[in-house]
Amino acid sequence: MTAQVTVGLDGSEESLVAAGWAAGEAALREVPLRLVHVEEWPNTPEIPIPYARTLYERAERLLHDEADRARKEHPDLEVTTERARGRAADELVAAANEADLLVLGSRALGSVLGFVMGSVSLAVVGTARRPVVLVRARRPDPASSARGIVAGIDLRHPCEPLLAFAFEEAARRHAPLRFLSTWTLPPSYGYAAVVDPVIGEELGAGVRTGLDKLLSPWRTRYPGTHVTAEAVVGSAAYQMTQASREAELVVVGRRARRLPVGPHLGHVVHAVVHHSPVPVAVVPLG
């Protein structure tokens, strides 16, 4: 792995906004920015040589223009470019695994606030061993930079990589960090919780205690970071999506799952990726 931020470029508005976001992230991390354009091969059908030359020139111009823009916006930033040939998903997964972070653009859902994650993005996010950030085509509201970072925690599963990523991002940005963990009453409780509200209060208190215990050593490690933690009732997908509307970056974890057919993302990751108005970082948890 190389200390760098990599972004996949295909010329779409989404990828151009992603490249701008990635350049800022690389500058924050003080690492090089790597711009990668993938030419689908051998799935691309045979095309006339003149048209192939046009595609080549277009890709070269795209990489040159975006590299030039990144250097102008961040004069001290080291920028490299690369053209790859192969299956886009495979090439981008390989690029992700060689970097600290991979950044991709995702198409918006038209008039509906959210992302569309295509098969390439799905394959990359579902299999990359390093964090992947998905960026919407619409440029972020500058006011959101004061809102901080929101990260979702599932206390039932290990989440050290997610904690490390979230705390490091907050420290770099000097941004407040908000952790959410959700809980619901087990069906076996039935009407008992309605009759006795104390039952729900005790469960919520238990989740808050678990959060505080989990975050305590990280708060000590990052004393300058303002951290809040909340245990909220309800669906994790809904609560994280709502919280994303008041953030500059959302962080969610992805557990490795071995399925016979392709990569798999949990419903929480799907919901946040599809409906968050801000960039979403998907962190593999092992």
N, C-alpha and C positions, 0 to 999 in steps of 0.2 A: 504494500500500500504506500502511496505517495501523498505527502501533505499538500493537497490541492482541492479546489472546488471545480467540479466538472459540470458542464451544461450541454444538453442535447439540443442542437439547432436544426430546424427543418425549413426555416423561412416563414413560418406562420407567425401571426401576431402573438400567439401564446408563447412561442419559443423565444421571440424577441424580448418580451416582457420578462420571461424567465431568465434570459441572459443578463438583463439589467439587474435583476434581483441577485443572481449568482455573483456578479461582479462586486456588488456591495458586500455580499457575504464573504467573498474572498478577501476583500480589503479589510473587513473586520477581523478576520482570522489571521491576516498577514501571511497568506499563502498564495501561490499562483492560481490563475484562472485558466482552465482548459476548455476550449470550445470544440465540440465534436459534431461533425455532420456525417450521417450514415447514408450511404447509397445502398438501397436494397439489392442484394445479389446473392444467389443466382435467381431469385424470384422475379426480378425485373425481366420482362420479355425482351427479345432482341429488338433493338431500335437502330434506325439509320445513324451512321457515323456523324453526320452534321448535327443531328439532334443530340446525340451523346455528348458532342463537344459543347453544345449550348448548356446542357445540364452541368457539365464539369465547370464551365466558366461561371455559371450562376452560383454554384456551391462555393467556388473560390471567392467570388465577390461577396457573398454572404458572410463567410468567415472573416474576410479582410475588413469589411465594414463594421462588423460587431466587435472585432478585436480593437479597431481604431476607436470606436465609441467607448469601449471599456477603459482604454488607456487615457482618453481625454477626461472622462469622469473621475478616474482614479489614477493620477499621474504616476504614483509609485507602484502600481500593480503590474506584476509580471503576467503576461498573457501569451498562451500558446494555442495553436489551432491544429486540428487533425481531421483528415477525411478518411473514413473507414468504409469498407465494402463488405456486405454480408447481411444476415438477418438483423433488422434494427434492434429487436429485443435482445438478441444475444450480444450484439456489439455494445449496447448500452448497459447491460448487466455487467459485462466485463469492465467497462469504463467505471461503473459505480464501485465495483470491488477493488479498483486500483486507487480510489480517491477517498478523502474524508467525507465527501458529500456529493451526491448527484442531484442536479436540478432539472426538472422537466416542466414544460408548459402543459396546461390542460384546458380544453375548450369549455367555454361557458355554456349554460343551458338556455341560451337566448334570453328571453325576458325573465326567466326564472333564475334566481340567484344560485349559483352552484357550478360544479365541474361536470364534464363528461370525461370519463377515463376510458380510453380506447384499449385495444388488445395489447398494444406495445407497452403502454404505461402500466397496465395490469400485470403483464409478465415481469416487468422490471421491478415494480414495487413489491410484487409477491415473491421474488426470488433473490433480489440483491442482498448481499451480506452487510451492506453499509446503509446509512440513512439516505432516504430519497425525499426531496421536497417537491411538491406539486404547486405550481403557481398559476393563478388565473390570468386570462388575457387582459382583464381590466386592471389598470395600474392602481396600486393600493392608495387609499386615502391617507395623506400625510398625517392627519390627526390620529390615525390608528397607532402610530409609533409610540404614543404616550400610554397606550392601553396595556402593553406588556404581552407576556406569553402565557398561554393556557395549556396545561398538560393533563391528560387523563391517566389515572392510576387504577389498576385492578389489583387489590390487595391479595387476591387468591393466587397470583402468579408472580414470579420474579420479574423485576422491572429495572434492574441496575443500569442497563444501557440507556433506557429512557430517562432516568433521573440524571445521569451524567450529561446527556445531550441537552436536556432542558436547563440545568443549572449553568452549563458552560455558555449556552446561548444567552441566557439572561445576564450573566456576568459581562459578556462581550458588549451587549447592547445597553448595559446599565438600566435594564428594564425590570419592572416588577414581575414576579413569577407566581402564577396561581395554579394550584393543583386541585383537581376534582376527582372524587371517588363516589360512586353512586351505590345505593343499596335499595333493596325492596324486601318486603315481608314475604317469607316463604309461604306457599299456598297452605301448608299444614297449619298455619296459625289461624286460618279461617276468620271467624268473627271475633276471635279473642282480642285482636288488636283494636277493633272498633269499640268493644266493651271496655277495654283497659288500655288507653293511649300510652301508659307508661311502658308497655312492651316495645312499641315503636321507638320511644325515646331511648330506651336502653340499647336497642340495636344500633341506632344512630350514634350514640355515645361510644359504642364499641368500635365502630368504623373510624370515628375521629381519633380515638386512642391509638388505633393501628396506624393511621396516617402520621400522627405526631411521632410515634416511635420510629417509623420508617424514615421520616425526613430529618430527624434530630441530628444524625451525624453529617448530613449534607448541609444543613444550616450552619453547623460549626465550620465546615470546610469552606463555605462561601458566606462569610459574615457580612459582606457588603451588599448582598442580594436581599431585597425585600420579598419575603415568601409568605403566601397565605395558603391555607388548605381547607377545603370544604368537603363535608360528607352530605350529599344531597339525595333525596328520595326520588326514584324514578328511573326511566330508561337511560342508560349511559349514552346511547346514540343521540337521543333527544337533548339531553343536558349538555353534551359536548358541542353539539351543533349550535345550540343557543349561546353558549359561552363564547363560541368562535366569533360572534358578531361584535364582541367587545375586546378583541385582541389584535395584535399585529402578526402573530404566528401561533399556530396550533400544533401540538406535539401529541402523537398517538403511537402506541406500540403495536407491533405485529408479531404474533407468535408463529414459529415455524410449524407448518402442518404438512405431513406427507400424504398427498392424495394421488389416486391413480390418474386423474385427469387434470393436468396443469396446476398453476399456482392458485392459492385461495387466500382471500382476505376476509376477516371477520366482519360482521354486520356493522359494528361500531366504526371501523375504519372506512367502510363503504359509505356510511351515512355522512361522516365528517368530510370526507373527500368530495362527495357530491354536493354538499350544501354549505360548506364553509366559504365565506366571502374573502378570506385571507389565505396566504400560503399555508400548506399543511405538510409537516414533516412526519414521515412514517419511519419509525425506528424499529429494526428487527431486534427481537428479544432473545434470540438464540435458536 
